[in-house]
Amino acid sequence: MSAIPHRHDHEPKRRAGASISFVDLTLGYDRHPAVHHLNGTIEAGSLLAIVGPNGAGKSTLLKGIVGAIAPLNGRVAIRDGDSPVEARARLAYLPQVSAIDHSFPICVFDLVATGLWRTTGLFGGIGRKDRDAVDEAIAAVGLTGFERREIGKLSGGQLQRALFARLLLQDADIILLDEPLTAIDSKTAADLLDLVRRWHSEHRTVVAVLHDMALVRETFPQTLMMARELVAFGRTADVLTPENLLAARRMIEAFDEGAHVCAVEDSPRMAS
């Protein structure tokens, strides 16, 4: 498969950008908190990794941003400059590949075409122009020739390429990726990372949950480390320290799974 090509124009397309702010945000399930009292802002155009031990609330935070989980306390605000905007109109979200039903009878073309749902509607037909856009997105991730293959017959890397093609069609200002490089081959991971870098060059806000600290150090300028609570946020070199990694592990080990939603007078804050 070929690498993901660059845009045909000479300069990357620039976006107005959108920021994500957390205002005393607490998220959880059955009123058991998974993310505690998070405050701060991910600035427009950021390329940010979210890291932390298993059970740290990383995936829960992405679900809270996209609106799949309602806050137990506080809120998430999506802003364009100083103006609030409708979050769902600006977001594209890639869940963990394990959350995708591989047995669902849909082919690559139709899966990628769901990225157009905002313009076509969930059950709307697509015209020649839209079909050309789907074909272009499939080609961009190196899946030409796989258009009619059912997703259940794809490898893990091929499925992730198809899901990235769907993200391309969504053309969002904020892109949320939950473990996008897990269990895929190194060539696919390198190609998809090229696409992540391109999105960043276009001033989109890209947030990815990752476990590979070497990859985070190499590629992501900013990192948010959490262990249900905020551990550290800022420049990746300042966040990924042995002291912070140890603190995150100890916080998770000490956490009470049966804890109720708490109120604090002085909650931790991310740098803005």
C-alpha positions, 0 to 999 in steps of 0.5 A: 500500500502506498503512503498517504499522499500530501494535498495537491495544493502547495500550502496546507489548508488553514482552519479557523481552529477550535479549542476545547475547554473543561470547566470543573468537568467530572465524568463517570458511570452510574455516578462513579467518577472516572474523570475528576474535576478537570479544568483548563483548555486545549488550544485551537490547533493543538496536537495533543496526546492523552496518556495515563495508566489503564483505567485513568479515564482517557477514553472516558474523557474523549467520550465526554468531549464528543457528548457520548457521556453527559457530565456528572458535574461541570461542562465541556465547551467548544469555542471558535475564538471567543465564540461558543460553537455547536460541538457536534458540528466541529468534531470527528471521533474515532473510537477504539477499533475494538468498539467497531462491530467487525461482523456488521455487513458493510463494505469499505466504500459504504463505511467510508461514505458514512463520513458524509452523513452531515451533508447527506443525512443518515439515509440519504443517497449520494451523488457522483460528486460524493462518490468521487470524494469517497473514492479519493478518501479511499485512495488517500489511505491506500485502500484502492481496490478494497472498495467492495470488501466487507469490513469483517474480511479486513486486517486490523491495519486495513480497517483502521485505514478505512476508518481514517478515510471516513475521518477525512470526509468529515473534514472536522476542526477537532479530531479525537482519536482513541488508541488509533495505532493499537494492534496495526502494522508498522507501515500502516501506523507510519502512514496514519501518523503522516495524516495526523501530522497533516491535520496538525499542519492545517491547524486542526485540533488533534487529540489522541489517546496513546500508550507508546511514550516514545511515539508521544515524545517524537510526534506530539508537542503537548501531552495531558497525563491523567489518572482519573484526576489531572497529573500534568499538562503542557510540553511533552518533555515536561509532562513525561517525567519519571516523577509524573509517571510514578505519581500517575501509577500511584494515584490509580493504585490508590483509587477507590472504585466505589467512590462517589462523586466528590466536591473539592474546593481547589481542583487541579487545573491545566495550563491554558 
